[in-house]
Amino acid sequence: MTLPFGSLPDPALSLAYLIAAIMFIQGLRDMTHPRTAVRGNLLSAGGMLLAVAVTLLSFNIITPAVLVGGLVVGGLIGGVMAVRVQMTQMPQLVGVFNGFGGGASAVVAGAELIGGSFSVDVGLAAIFSGIVGTVTFFGSMVAAGKLHGVISSSAIRYKGEHIVKILLLVASLGAGAYMVAQPGMVPFLEAAWVPPYWIMVLIAAALGILLVIPIGGADMPVVIALLNAYSGLAASGTGFVLGNSALIIAGTLVGAAGMILTVIMCESMNRSLTNVLFGGWGEDPSEGEDMEDIYEGQIQETSPVEVDILLDTADRVVIVPGYGMAVAQAQHAVAELAQLLKEDGVDVEFGIHPVAGRMPGHMNVLLAEADVPYDMMKELEEINPTFKQTDVVIVTGANDVVNPKANEDEGSPISGMPVLNVSDAQSVIVNKRSLSPGFSGIPNPLFAKDNTSMLFGDGKEMMQELVNEYKESR
Amino acid sequence: MSALVDGIVLTAEGGASVNQLIQNLTFFVLAAFLGYSVITKIPANLHTPLMSGANAITGITLVGAVVVAGEGQTQVATVLGFVAVVMATINVVGGYLVTHRMLKDFSRGGGGNR
């Protein structure tokens, strides 16, 4: 193979990296509107292609077979996963991809240390990207496992877990410090594969697993966003190890993106990041026993036929989806209902809480897949003032995000969390399988309100029945 | 932080290395601010594609992986490089593809008022 490896001069490489960085930035800027977002993503992908291509041309590639093999294998795996995935499985897929990015950064940093001496700043950068990248990989795999139902999604806790985590962090930092401080202890081994680095990585792997295991399923939006930030920062750290501006700029951009999303998710729950990561909500999902007593005699049940009567006279309807809609795969039935109502001149909107679902924007993606127009999906601040003029609210598969206790009860765990004030509407229909509490484990007084009726049953079935009833009575 | 610790090998051109470090820090800080200002403008509706698109950008580490895998410094480095190339390529290809799929849904459903 006579490819022109190594023929591109350094300034040209730097210039191409700059162009790639501009394409990443413009690509992200285009994400501000769905009309331009497709173009933005293509632009960003083009930037990536450019960066990889000029790297191939610029460096002296001695083993092209290994390289091409890796690109083909990785491309096939990634491509197949992306094409095959269902929209409802998106959170875990994003988690898995994210983990691979972080893991790759850790491996690259380790490989780069081989065979030579390195300065202190490079060593420190390698410690950073090694630990962060490894935590990202293993943390993401655990998060994806929880989202996919392979690992129990409840918060798994044990005595002294924080001490264990701190000890692991200290131990991995210690291994890293040893690597930087004493690169001559076993010179032969050191040069061959830098053992302390991989000991550090091994400990960080345990840390990554133990960090995510105690976090409950519904807190995964925060975890996924945070791990996204980590993988960016790991890439940035690897950029410091390699002295590569493209990695630093692109990695930091992603780090910032992930951090912002993490903060937004936490604010949407009125909880601190520390509380999400170490607070362990959702420990005991089986505590629904005395819930029945709380609601005793105050619950009104309804049926699709009755809801249909309400809808026939409604001028404005708001649909509030939650994770339950994703689980039941009810998004297509819900979208059809919205479409029918809209055709009949009803003002229909979706009220979407920022933490509904298992990743930021989860509900929006599902609804978009079901052809719900973008401008029908409203954020919390937008939709809340409109509930007073709303005739019917249909809550499907959501619980904590519509719990009035957040506004009323100071002592409740969700107090201060911004919620959708659905009970301002004329009537509220709550579609749920049972009265079991949401992730926060507390009862929801909304269910017992006078203007609330419960539509018990599977989300998809109930919404489909509702669609059928509505069609018949048109 | 120069020769404080015994056994640290300083690069011959110590000054150049410090310059490089400062230049890298400049990139880092500017990119962080830029990222903050760009991403706060993205609506909640598009947060999932934003995340998976940003995620794909993290695959930039592929550039580093390519160098390590291709240089063939030692056998260990080549093997590690191969592993890193596979992982990063999964991230890049999968990330961009899946983002494209989601965004197509959005532009179809809501590009204009239907």
Contacts between the chains, C-beta under 8 A, distances in Angstrom:
chain1	res1	chain2	res2	distance
A	5	B	70	7.5
A	24	B	57	5.5
A	25	B	34	6.5
A	25	B	38	6.6
A	27	B	53	7.3
A	27	B	57	8.0
A	28	B	35	7.8
A	28	B	38	5.1
A	28	B	39	6.7
A	28	B	42	7.7
A	28	B	50	7.6
A	28	B	53	7.3
A	28	B	54	7.1
A	28	B	57	8.0
A	29	B	38	5.5
A	29	B	41	7.8
A	31	B	42	5.2
A	31	B	46	5.7
A	31	B	49	6.8
A	31	B	50	5.3
A	31	B	53	6.5
A	32	B	41	5.0
A	32	B	42	5.3
A	32	B	43	6.9
A	32	B	46	7.7
A	33	B	43	7.9
A	34	B	45	7.3
A	34	B	46	6.6
A	34	B	103	7.0
A	34	B	106	4.0
A	34	B	107	5.2
A	34	B	110	5.5
A	34	B	111	6.5
A	35	B	107	6.2
A	35	B	111	5.3
A	37	B	46	6.2
A	37	B	49	6.4
A	37	B	103	4.7
A	37	B	106	6.5
A	37	B	107	7.0
A	38	B	100	6.9
A	38	B	103	4.6
A	38	B	104	6.3
A	38	B	107	5.4
A	40	B	53	7.6
A	41	B	49	7.4
A	41	B	53	5.4
A	41	B	96	6.5
A	41	B	99	5.0
A	41	B	100	5.6
A	41	B	103	5.7
A	42	B	100	7.4
A	44	B	53	6.3
A	44	B	56	7.0
A	44	B	57	6.2
A	44	B	96	7.2
A	45	B	56	7.2
A	45	B	96	4.3
A	45	B	100	8.0
A	48	B	56	7.2
A	48	B	57	7.2
A	48	B	59	6.7
A	48	B	60	6.8
A	48	B	62	7.6
A	48	B	92	5.8
A	48	B	96	7.3
A	51	B	60	6.4
A	51	B	63	5.4
A	52	B	62	5.9
A	52	B	63	6.1
A	52	B	66	6.3
A	55	B	63	4.8
A	55	B	66	5.2
A	55	B	67	6.4
A	56	B	66	6.4
A	56	B	70	7.6
A	59	B	66	7.5
A	59	B	67	5.2
A	59	B	70	6.0
A	59	B	71	6.8
A	60	B	70	7.7
A	60	B	71	7.0
A	61	B	70	3.6
A	61	B	71	7.5
A	62	B	70	6.5
A	62	B	71	6.4
A	62	B	72	3.8
A	63	B	69	7.0
A	63	B	70	6.1
A	63	B	72	4.2
A	63	B	78	5.8
A	64	B	70	7.0
A	66	B	69	5.5
A	66	B	70	7.4
A	66	B	72	7.5
A	66	B	78	5.7
A	66	B	81	7.0
A	66	B	82	5.2
A	66	B	85	7.9
A	67	B	66	6.3
A	67	B	69	5.1
A	67	B	70	4.9
A	67	B	81	7.8
A	67	B	82	7.9
A	67	B	85	6.4
A	69	B	82	7.0
A	70	B	65	7.6
A	70	B	69	6.0
A	70	B	81	7.6
A	70	B	82	4.8
A	70	B	83	7.9
A	70	B	84	7.9
A	70	B	85	3.1
A	70	B	86	4.9
A	70	B	89	6.6
A	71	B	85	6.2
A	71	B	89	5.4
A	73	B	86	5.1
A	73	B	89	7.5
A	74	B	85	6.3
A	74	B	86	4.1
A	74	B	87	6.8
A	74	B	88	6.9
A	74	B	89	2.6
A	74	B	90	4.7
A	74	B	92	7.9
A	74	B	93	6.8
A	75	B	89	5.2
A	75	B	90	7.9
A	75	B	93	4.7
A	77	B	86	7.4
A	77	B	89	8.0
A	77	B	90	5.1
A	77	B	94	7.5
A	78	B	89	6.2
A	78	B	90	3.9
A	78	B	91	6.9
A	78	B	92	7.0
A	78	B	93	3.7
A	78	B	94	3.1
A	78	B	95	7.4
A	78	B	97	7.2
A	79	B	93	5.3
A	79	B	94	6.7
A	79	B	97	6.1
A	81	B	90	7.4
A	81	B	94	5.2
A	81	B	98	7.9
A	82	B	93	7.2
A	82	B	94	4.4
A	82	B	95	7.7
A	82	B	97	3.7
A	82	B	98	4.1
A	82	B	101	7.0
A	83	B	97	6.8
A	83	B	101	7.9
A	85	B	98	6.6
A	87	B	102	7.7
A	87	B	105	7.9
A	90	B	48	6.6
A	90	B	52	7.7
A	90	B	98	7.4
A	90	B	102	7.4
A	93	B	94	7.6
A	93	B	98	6.3
A	94	B	48	7.4
A	94	B	51	6.0
A	94	B	52	4.9
A	94	B	55	6.2
A	94	B	98	7.6
A	97	B	52	7.1
A	97	B	55	5.6
A	97	B	56	7.5
A	97	B	90	6.7
A	97	B	91	5.1
A	97	B	94	5.0
A	97	B	95	5.0
A	97	B	98	7.5
A	98	B	55	5.0
A	98	B	58	7.1
A	98	B	91	7.5
A	100	B	87	4.3
A	100	B	88	7.1
A	100	B	90	4.7
A	100	B	91	4.5
A	101	B	55	6.5
A	101	B	58	3.8
A	101	B	59	5.4
A	101	B	61	6.3
A	101	B	87	7.4
A	101	B	88	6.5
A	101	B	91	3.9
A	101	B	95	7.8
A	102	B	58	7.4
A	103	B	87	5.2
A	104	B	59	7.6
A	104	B	61	4.9
A	104	B	62	7.1
A	104	B	65	5.7
A	104	B	84	4.6
A	104	B	85	7.9
A	104	B	87	3.9
A	104	B	88	3.9
A	104	B	91	6.7
A	105	B	58	7.8
A	105	B	61	4.4
A	105	B	64	7.6
A	107	B	65	7.5
A	107	B	80	5.4
A	107	B	83	5.6
A	107	B	84	4.1
A	107	B	87	7.0
A	108	B	61	5.8
A	108	B	64	4.2
A	108	B	65	5.1
A	108	B	68	5.6
A	108	B	80	7.8
A	108	B	81	7.6
A	108	B	84	4.8
A	108	B	88	7.9
A	110	B	80	6.4
A	111	B	68	4.4
A	111	B	76	7.7
A	111	B	77	4.8
A	111	B	80	3.8
A	111	B	81	5.6
A	111	B	84	6.7
A	112	B	64	7.3
A	112	B	68	6.0
A	114	B	73	6.4
A	114	B	74	5.9
A	114	B	76	6.2
A	114	B	77	4.7
A	114	B	80	7.7
A	115	B	73	5.0
A	115	B	74	5.5
A	115	B	77	6.7
A	117	B	9	3.5
A	118	B	9	7.4
A	119	B	8	7.5
A	119	B	9	7.4
A	119	B	10	6.3
A	119	B	11	5.4
A	119	B	17	5.6
A	120	B	1	5.3
A	120	B	2	8.0
A	120	B	5	7.7
A	120	B	8	5.9
A	121	B	1	7.7
A	121	B	17	7.4
A	121	B	21	5.1
A	180	B	5	7.7
A	180	B	8	7.6
A	181	B	5	4.9
A	181	B	7	7.0
A	181	B	8	7.5
A	182	B	7	5.6
A	183	B	7	6.1
A	183	B	8	7.5
A	183	B	9	6.9
A	184	B	7	4.9
A	192	B	74	6.8
A	192	B	76	6.3
A	193	B	76	4.8
A	224	B	51	7.2
A	225	B	51	6.7
A	228	B	51	5.6
A	228	B	54	6.4
A	228	B	55	5.9
A	228	B	58	7.8
A	231	B	55	7.0
A	231	B	58	4.5
A	232	B	54	7.1
A	232	B	57	7.7
A	232	B	58	5.3
A	234	B	58	7.9
A	234	B	61	7.6
A	235	B	58	5.1
A	235	B	60	5.8
A	235	B	61	4.5
A	236	B	28	6.3
A	236	B	31	8.0
A	238	B	61	5.6
A	238	B	64	5.4
A	239	B	24	7.1
A	239	B	27	8.0
A	239	B	64	7.5
A	240	B	21	7.7
A	240	B	24	5.5
A	240	B	28	8.0
A	241	B	64	7.9
A	242	B	64	5.0
A	242	B	67	7.0
A	243	B	20	5.8
A	243	B	24	6.9
A	244	B	63	6.5
A	244	B	64	6.2
A	245	B	24	7.4
A	245	B	27	5.5
A	246	B	60	5.9
A	246	B	63	5.7
A	247	B	60	5.5
A	247	B	61	6.3
A	247	B	63	6.3
A	247	B	64	5.9
A	248	B	24	5.7
A	248	B	27	4.5
A	248	B	28	5.5
A	248	B	31	6.8
A	249	B	27	5.4
A	249	B	31	4.6
A	250	B	31	8.0
A	250	B	57	5.1
A	250	B	58	7.5
A	250	B	60	4.0
A	251	B	58	6.6
A	251	B	60	6.5
A	251	B	61	7.4
A	252	B	27	7.4
A	252	B	28	5.3
A	252	B	31	3.7
A	252	B	32	5.2
A	252	B	35	6.3
A	253	B	31	5.4
A	253	B	34	6.9
A	253	B	35	4.2
A	253	B	38	7.7
A	253	B	54	7.3
A	253	B	57	6.6
A	254	B	35	7.5
A	254	B	54	4.5
A	254	B	55	7.2
A	254	B	57	5.2
A	254	B	58	5.0
A	255	B	32	7.1
A	255	B	35	7.1
A	256	B	31	7.4
A	256	B	32	5.2
A	256	B	34	7.8
A	256	B	35	2.9
A	256	B	36	5.0
A	256	B	39	6.2
A	257	B	35	5.9
A	257	B	39	4.6
A	257	B	50	6.6
A	257	B	51	7.5
A	257	B	54	4.4
A	258	B	51	7.6
A	258	B	54	6.9
A	260	B	35	8.0
A	260	B	36	6.5
A	260	B	39	5.0
A	260	B	40	6.1
A	261	B	39	7.8
A	261	B	47	6.3
A	261	B	50	7.5
A	261	B	51	6.4
A	264	B	44	7.7
A	264	B	47	7.9
A	352	B	44	7.3
A	352	B	45	7.9
A	354	B	44	5.8
A	359	B	47	7.9
A	359	B	48	5.9
A	359	B	51	6.7
A	360	B	44	7.3
A	360	B	47	3.7
A	360	B	48	6.3
A	360	B	50	7.9
A	360	B	51	6.1
A	361	B	44	6.1
A	361	B	45	6.4
A	361	B	46	6.4
A	361	B	47	3.2
A	361	B	48	3.7
A	361	B	49	7.4
A	361	B	50	7.4
A	361	B	51	7.4
A	362	B	48	6.1
A	364	B	44	7.2
A	364	B	45	4.6
A	364	B	46	7.3
A	364	B	47	7.4
A	364	B	48	6.7
A	364	B	106	7.9
A	365	B	48	4.5
A	365	B	49	7.2
A	365	B	102	5.4
A	365	B	105	7.2
A	367	B	109	7.8
A	368	B	102	7.1
A	368	B	105	4.1
A	368	B	106	4.6
A	368	B	108	8.0
A	368	B	109	4.8
A	368	B	110	7.1
A	369	B	102	7.7
A	369	B	105	4.7
A	371	B	105	7.8
A	371	B	108	7.0
A	371	B	109	5.0
A	372	B	109	5.7
A	372	B	110	7.8
A	373	B	109	5.3
A	373	B	110	4.4
A	373	B	113	7.1
A	373	B	114	6.1
A	374	B	45	6.4
A	374	B	106	5.9
A	374	B	109	5.8
A	374	B	110	2.1
A	374	B	111	7.5
A	375	B	110	5.8
A	375	B	113	6.7
A	376	B	110	7.7
A	377	B	45	5.6
A	377	B	110	8.0
A	379	B	43	7.5
A	379	B	44	5.1
A	379	B	45	7.7
